[in-house]
Amino acid sequence: MTRTDALLRATSVRFTALYFLPYYTALVAEGRARWEWVALGAVYWFAHGLGTESLNRLADRAEDEINRPERTELCRRAGFPLLRRAAFAGWAAVLLLDAVLLVLHPDPWLALFLFLAGFSGVNYSYGLRLSRNRYLAPLLLTFHFGGTFVIGTVLAQERWNADVLRDFAGYGLPFFAVGMVTLLALGGAKDLTDLAGDASIGYRSVWIDLLRRHGSRLAGAMVGSTYVLVTVFVLAGAFPRRFLLWLLLIPVAAALSRCLWRASTPVERHATREFFYQYWVLSLSVAALLYAPHWATLGGVAAGAAFWALTTQRLHWSGGISAATVRTVIALASGSRPAAAGAEPQQHGREPLTPYSTEREERAG
């Protein structure tokens, strides 16, 4: 494995797809998916993701030694000096592309959201370290959908006027709201694998706390919030009736809900976290096709999904989705909970999410 390969694996370059798809969907919906916006967007979101994740690896090194030792080992293979250079190069590219975008499309709203993109990316784990704020961190994660969608929407406008604002408020804003609520409700799933490391620095995820307190009912409400909102917007006339096709994902969402509540071992938590990311890509792909039902959208979704699948299997620190991961998710979703080889059989009545005190004992032991 080369140092570059280790760097790309450690920095989760697959997230480029999560940033790019909402941006691209907004462009297609407005009939402005010009090649320069598409090409610049692909490079921009790759640089943004590389810069953000490189800073995250540098800032969270102590916690990652506990939570994700395999990812920290990749960082060592790449070399932490190379990570620092990647962070600098990523953000330097973002600043350069900010200037290019504003020259091509001078707009104060675009300038504002490009600034917010950079501010949130740098200060999430570095700088102000906003990820340590248990209430702000979930909000910042919604940028994966909301911020990139708005930037694509702004780029697609010749100028803002009353008609444009009315159209956005009637269609774009409800779509924005569904994406934001989905990530706000489910984005905390990333914390499932970070309990011990977070406990070591005194951080407690508000998402995990709520799930522990309210259990399976809250897990069901969180995954169901997407479909409730979609149904409400269809009934209110904000979404066309084709959006009811989004409800076909409810069985997948229900399986995720069961996994979120039942996952109790490190293996189960890792599988559930990965299930969340795959669910989000699936939901985002369906949402894009419903919002902008064009051949161009299908092409962008296919390219984004192919990039996501390739980087998940070949360029991600987890090593990709294995048959064991799939079996774990199926077992959690069905409630069978098979015991691992050599392990004590788990009881169905066991508390799925262990207390923070137990996480500290596991770390110390």
Secondary structure, 3 states (H helix, E strand, C coil): CCHHHHHHHHCCCCHHHHHHHHHHHHHHHCCCCCHHHHHHHHHHHHHHHHHHHHHHHHHCHHHHHHHCHHHHHHHHHHCHHHHHHHHHHHHHHHHHHHHHHHHHCCCHHHHHHHHHHHHHHHHCCCCCCHHHCCCHHHHHHHHHCHHHHHHHHHHCCCCCCHHHHHHHHHHHHHHHHHHHHHHHHHHHHHHHHCHHHHHHCCCCCHHHHHHHHHHHHHHHHHHHHHHHHHHHHHHCCCCCHHHHHHHHHHHHHHHHHHHHHHCCCHHHHHHHHHHHHHHHHHHHHHHHHHHCCCHHHHHHHHHHHHHHHHHHHHCCCCCCCCHHHHHHHHHHHHCCCCCCCCCCCCCCCCCCCCCHHHHHHHHHC
